[in-house]
Amino acid sequence: MTDFVFMVDETSYMFITGPDVVKQVTGEDVSQQDLGGARVHTATSGVAQFISADDRSCLDDVKYLMSFLPSNNLEVAPEEPTDDPADRRCEEIYDLIPASPNQPYDMREVVRTVVDDGEFFEYSAGWAGSIVCGYARLGGQSVGIVGNQPAMFAGVLDIESSTKAAKFVRTCGAFNIPLVTFVDVPGFLPGVDQEHGGIIRHGAKLLYAYCESTVPRISVITRKAYGGAYVVMDSKSIGSDLAFAYPSAELAVMGAQGAVEIVHRRSLLESDDPDSTRAELIAAYEEEHLNPWEATDRGYVDDVIDPAETRTKLIAGLEMLRTKREELPNRKHGNMPL
């Protein structure tokens, strides 16, 4: 299937069986737009990635997308000159990311602050909103951006967001486009529907996509980086070339409250004042474990950086990785979890 599907709002549609067949077989009465229109496929099914207001703007969007892509898989991603200084500080990030780890923020704004001229061409913007994907430039070089979206379900990974990001990562790999991943993930979305829907299988798609990617890969941990969901989000353990973290980053198996409930269950049961004991244990866990310094000492993170220097660090990292060449083992093909 094609990597990019553009649709024009109110005029384009696609489906396997049309409204007449659907009504005849199932009795459902539905219009062409409600069955397979642009809004359905860009917001509900995820079949299409881009929606445009009219034909002219659709062609403009196609041209803009093509400006990020090489002509074929043997060429490097194109570069364009920019007047945006490589050493520009991103002071706005201080205000964009709240001090409290429980407050949401828009990862799109963080991305726009960092990339060249604030230009970010989002991929599947209306579908799987807990993750953000799209194309941008850093120092003139085309890059693919993946980032958890704390403004939607706290940025958790679910079935749809895992599938969306996996497809995007594989597309960037196919076109030799470096990947920059912004991590703020509290975990996989819990629930019966998710488990019965195969969250394990769908989450593995994203893991597989990153593992088989041979392009330069840099990750930036802005806040939460918990458990298996963090591992999946291009961690060092699955081959990220460079991993940076903000001082606000929290790297752990799980959040403080959940960890305390499990690790100190007996102490809480035996305590005369469980609430007070719990609060003390949570504070101690946060101070000891929920910080990037221990992860840096263990090699899970390469450097703890000033958020204002994100752009500078990313451009320098991409320049260092420009000559990266990685070959996968010879085989017919990998067995991707489908």
C-alpha positions as CSV (number, residue, x, y, z in Angstrom):
1,M,0.0,0.0,0.0
2,T,1.2,3.5,-0.7
3,D,2.9,5.4,2.1
4,F,1.0,8.7,1.4
5,V,-2.7,9.1,0.7
6,F,-4.1,12.6,0.1
7,M,-7.8,13.3,0.0
8,V,-9.9,16.4,-0.7
9,D,-12.6,17.3,1.8
10,E,-16.2,16.8,0.7
11,T,-15.3,15.7,-2.8
12,S,-13.1,12.5,-2.6
13,Y,-14.1,9.2,-1.1
14,M,-13.0,5.5,-1.3
15,F,-14.3,2.2,0.0
16,I,-14.3,-1.5,-0.7
17,T,-18.1,-1.7,-1.0
18,G,-20.3,1.3,-1.7
19,P,-23.4,2.5,0.2
20,D,-25.8,0.6,-2.0
21,V,-24.1,-2.8,-1.3
22,V,-23.7,-1.9,2.4
23,K,-27.5,-1.2,2.7
24,Q,-28.4,-4.3,0.8
25,V,-26.2,-6.6,2.9
26,T,-26.3,-5.1,6.3
27,G,-29.3,-2.8,6.2
28,E,-27.2,0.3,7.1
29,D,-28.1,3.5,5.3
30,V,-25.0,5.6,4.9
31,S,-23.8,8.3,2.4
32,Q,-20.6,8.1,0.4
33,Q,-18.9,10.7,2.6
34,D,-19.9,9.1,5.9
35,L,-18.8,5.7,4.6
36,G,-15.5,6.6,3.0
37,G,-15.0,10.4,2.8
38,A,-11.8,12.3,3.5
39,R,-12.8,13.0,7.2
40,V,-13.5,9.4,7.8
41,H,-10.2,8.1,6.4
42,T,-8.0,10.8,8.0
43,A,-9.7,10.7,11.5
44,T,-11.3,7.3,12.0
45,S,-9.8,4.6,9.8
46,G,-6.3,6.0,9.3
47,V,-6.2,4.9,5.7
48,A,-5.4,8.4,4.4
49,Q,-2.8,10.7,5.9
50,F,-3.5,14.2,4.5
51,I,-6.7,16.1,4.0
52,S,-6.9,19.3,1.9
53,A,-9.7,21.9,1.4
54,D,-9.6,21.8,-2.4
55,D,-7.8,20.4,-5.4
56,R,-5.3,23.3,-5.6
57,S,-4.3,23.1,-2.0
58,C,-4.0,19.3,-2.3
59,L,-1.5,19.6,-5.1
60,D,0.4,22.3,-3.0
61,D,0.5,19.8,-0.1
62,V,1.9,17.1,-2.4
63,K,4.6,19.4,-3.7
64,Y,5.5,20.4,-0.1
65,L,5.8,16.8,1.0
66,M,7.9,15.9,-2.0
67,S,10.4,18.6,-1.0
68,F,11.3,16.5,2.0
69,L,11.9,13.3,0.1
70,P,14.7,12.1,-2.2
71,S,14.0,11.0,-5.7
72,N,14.7,7.4,-4.9
73,N,15.9,5.1,-2.0
74,L,19.6,5.4,-3.1
75,E,19.7,9.2,-2.6
76,V,20.1,11.0,0.7
77,A,17.2,13.2,2.0
78,P,17.3,16.7,0.3
79,E,18.7,19.8,2.1
80,E,17.5,23.4,1.7
81,P,19.4,26.5,2.8
82,T,17.9,28.2,5.9
83,D,18.4,31.5,7.6
84,D,17.4,30.0,10.9
85,P,20.7,29.9,12.9
86,A,21.9,26.4,14.0
87,D,22.9,27.8,17.4
88,R,19.5,29.5,18.0
89,R,18.4,28.9,21.6
90,C,14.9,27.6,22.3
91,E,14.0,29.6,25.4
92,E,10.3,29.1,24.8
93,I,10.5,25.4,25.8
94,Y,10.9,26.6,29.5
95,D,7.4,27.9,29.3
96,L,5.9,25.2,27.1
97,I,6.7,22.2,29.4
98,P,4.9,22.6,32.8
99,A,6.8,22.0,36.0
100,S,4.3,19.5,37.2
101,P,4.6,16.1,35.4
102,N,0.8,15.7,35.5
103,Q,0.0,18.8,33.5
104,P,-0.4,18.4,29.7
105,Y,1.3,20.4,27.0
106,D,1.3,20.4,23.2
107,M,4.3,18.5,21.8
108,R,3.7,20.1,18.4
109,E,4.7,23.5,19.9
110,V,7.9,22.0,21.3
111,V,8.7,20.6,17.8
112,R,7.9,23.9,16.0
113,T,10.1,25.8,18.5
114,V,13.1,23.5,17.6
115,V,12.9,23.0,13.8
116,D,13.8,25.4,11.1
117,D,11.5,28.4,10.8
118,G,8.9,26.6,12.9
119,E,7.7,24.6,9.9
120,F,6.3,21.2,10.7
121,F,4.3,19.2,8.1
122,E,2.3,16.8,10.1
123,Y,1.5,13.2,9.1
124,S,-1.9,11.7,9.9
125,A,-2.7,14.8,12.1
126,G,-6.4,13.8,12.6
127,W,-5.8,10.1,13.6
128,A,-4.2,8.5,16.7
129,G,-3.8,11.8,18.5
130,S,-1.7,10.5,21.4
131,I,1.4,10.6,19.1
132,V,2.6,13.2,16.7
133,C,4.5,12.5,13.4
134,G,5.6,14.7,10.6
135,Y,8.4,16.2,8.5
136,A,10.6,19.2,9.2
137,R,14.1,20.4,8.7
138,L,17.0,20.9,11.1
139,G,19.9,23.0,9.8
140,G,18.3,22.6,6.3
141,Q,18.3,18.8,6.5
142,S,15.1,16.8,6.1
143,V,14.1,14.9,9.3
144,G,11.2,12.8,10.4
145,I,9.7,13.8,13.8
146,V,8.0,11.4,16.2
147,G,6.7,12.6,19.5
148,N,4.3,11.5,22.2
149,Q,1.5,14.0,22.7
150,P,0.8,14.7,26.4
151,A,-2.2,16.8,25.4
152,M,-4.0,13.6,24.4
153,F,-4.4,10.7,26.9
154,A,-1.2,11.9,28.6
155,G,0.8,10.7,25.5
156,V,0.2,6.9,26.1
157,L,0.8,4.4,23.3
158,D,-2.3,2.6,22.2
159,I,-3.1,0.4,19.2
160,E,-3.7,3.2,16.8
161,S,-0.7,5.4,17.8
162,S,1.6,2.4,17.7
163,T,0.5,1.6,14.2
164,K,0.7,5.2,13.0
165,A,4.2,5.7,14.3
166,A,5.4,2.4,13.0
167,K,4.3,3.2,9.5
168,F,5.9,6.6,9.7
169,V,9.2,5.3,11.0
170,R,9.3,2.7,8.2
171,T,8.5,5.3,5.6
172,C,11.4,7.5,6.9
173,G,13.7,4.5,6.7
174,A,12.7,3.7,3.2
175,F,13.5,7.3,2.1
176,N,16.8,7.7,4.1
177,I,15.3,10.4,6.3
178,P,16.9,10.7,9.8
179,L,14.5,10.3,12.8
180,V,14.2,12.6,15.8
181,T,12.0,11.2,18.6
182,F,10.6,13.3,21.4
183,V,9.7,11.1,24.4
184,D,7.1,11.8,27.0
185,V,5.3,8.5,27.5
186,P,3.8,7.1,30.7
187,G,3.2,3.7,29.3
188,F,0.8,1.7,27.1
189,L,-2.9,2.4,27.4
190,P,-4.4,-0.2,29.8
191,G,-7.8,-1.7,29.3
192,V,-9.7,-4.8,28.2
193,D,-10.4,-3.4,24.7
194,Q,-6.7,-2.7,24.2
195,E,-5.6,-6.1,25.3
196,H,-8.3,-7.9,23.3
197,G,-7.5,-5.7,20.3
198,G,-3.9,-6.9,20.4
199,I,-1.9,-4.1,21.9
200,I,1.1,-6.4,22.4
201,R,1.1,-7.2,18.7
202,H,0.5,-3.6,17.5
203,G,3.0,-2.2,20.0
204,A,5.6,-4.6,18.6
205,K,5.2,-3.0,15.2
206,L,6.7,0.2,16.5
207,L,9.5,-1.7,18.2
208,Y,10.2,-3.6,15.0
209,A,10.2,-0.5,12.9
210,Y,12.8,1.3,15.0
211,C,14.9,-1.8,15.3
212,E,15.2,-2.3,11.6
213,S,15.7,1.3,10.8
214,T,19.2,2.1,9.6
215,V,18.9,5.9,9.3
216,P,20.4,8.3,11.9
217,R,18.3,8.2,15.1
218,I,18.2,10.7,17.9
219,S,15.9,10.7,20.9
220,V,15.1,13.5,23.4
221,I,13.4,12.7,26.6
222,T,11.4,15.7,27.7
223,R,9.6,14.3,30.8
224,K,8.1,10.8,31.4
225,A,9.9,7.7,30.0
226,Y,8.3,4.7,31.7
227,G,8.7,1.0,31.2
228,G,8.3,-0.9,28.0
229,A,6.7,2.1,26.3
230,Y,9.9,4.1,26.7
231,V,11.9,1.1,25.3
232,V,9.7,1.2,22.2
233,M,10.2,4.9,21.7
234,D,13.7,4.6,20.2
235,S,15.6,4.1,23.4
236,K,19.3,3.3,23.4
237,S,18.5,-0.3,24.1
238,I,16.9,-0.7,20.6
239,G,19.6,1.2,18.7
240,S,19.1,4.9,19.1
241,D,22.4,6.6,18.1
242,L,22.1,9.5,20.5
243,A,19.8,9.9,23.5
244,F,19.4,13.3,25.2
245,A,17.3,14.1,28.3
246,Y,16.0,17.3,29.8
247,P,16.6,17.8,33.6
248,S,12.8,17.2,34.0
249,A,13.1,13.7,32.5
250,E,11.8,10.8,34.5
251,L,13.2,7.4,33.5
252,A,11.8,4.5,35.4
253,V,9.8,1.2,35.1
254,M,6.7,3.1,36.3
255,G,5.6,6.2,38.1
256,A,6.4,6.7,41.8
257,Q,2.9,6.0,43.1
258,G,2.6,2.7,41.3
259,A,6.1,1.6,42.2
260,V,5.6,2.4,45.9
261,E,2.3,0.4,46.0
262,I,4.1,-2.6,44.7
263,V,7.6,-2.4,46.3
264,H,6.4,-1.2,49.7
265,R,3.1,-3.0,50.0
266,R,4.0,-4.7,53.3
267,S,5.2,-1.4,54.8
268,L,2.0,0.3,53.8
269,L,-0.1,-2.5,55.3
270,E,1.8,-2.4,58.6
271,S,1.9,1.4,58.9
272,D,-0.3,3.1,61.5
273,D,-0.6,6.0,59.0
274,P,-0.6,4.6,55.5
275,D,-1.2,7.9,53.8
276,S,1.7,9.6,55.4
277,T,4.0,6.6,54.9
278,R,2.9,6.5,51.2
279,A,3.7,10.2,50.7
280,E,7.1,9.8,52.3
281,L,8.0,6.8,50.2
282,I,6.7,8.4,47.0
283,A,8.9,11.5,47.7
284,A,11.9,9.3,48.4
285,Y,11.3,7.3,45.2
286,E,11.0,10.4,43.1
287,E,14.2,11.9,44.5
288,E,16.2,8.7,44.0
289,H,14.9,7.3,40.8
290,L,12.8,9.7,38.8
291,N,15.7,11.7,37.3
292,P,18.0,11.4,34.3
293,W,21.2,11.4,36.2
294,E,21.2,7.8,37.2
295,A,20.2,6.8,33.6
296,T,23.2,8.8,32.3
297,D,25.6,7.1,34.6
298,R,24.3,3.7,33.4
299,G,24.6,4.7,29.7
300,Y,20.9,4.8,28.9
301,V,21.2,8.5,28.2
302,D,24.2,10.2,26.5
303,D,23.8,13.7,28.0
304,V,21.4,15.8,30.1
305,I,20.9,19.0,28.1
306,D,19.5,22.4,28.7
307,P,16.1,22.5,26.9
308,A,17.1,25.8,25.3
309,E,20.0,24.0,23.5
310,T,17.8,21.3,21.9
311,R,18.1,22.7,18.4
312,T,21.9,23.1,18.7
313,K,22.4,19.6,20.0
314,L,20.1,18.0,17.4
315,I,21.8,19.7,14.5
316,A,25.3,18.8,15.8
317,G,24.2,15.2,16.3
318,L,22.8,14.9,12.8
319,E,26.0,16.3,11.4
320,M,28.0,13.8,13.4
321,L,25.7,11.0,12.1
322,R,25.8,12.2,8.5
323,T,28.1,9.4,7.4
324,K,26.3,6.6,9.3
325,R,26.1,3.4,7.3
326,E,24.4,0.4,8.7
327,E,23.6,-2.8,6.9
328,L,21.0,-5.3,8.1
329,P,21.8,-9.1,8.0
330,N,21.3,-10.7,4.6
331,R,17.9,-12.5,4.6
332,K,14.8,-12.7,2.5
333,H,12.9,-10.4,4.8
334,G,12.1,-9.9,8.4
335,N,9.0,-11.2,10.1
336,M,7.2,-8.0,11.0
337,P,4.3,-8.4,13.5
338,L,1.2,-7.8,11.5
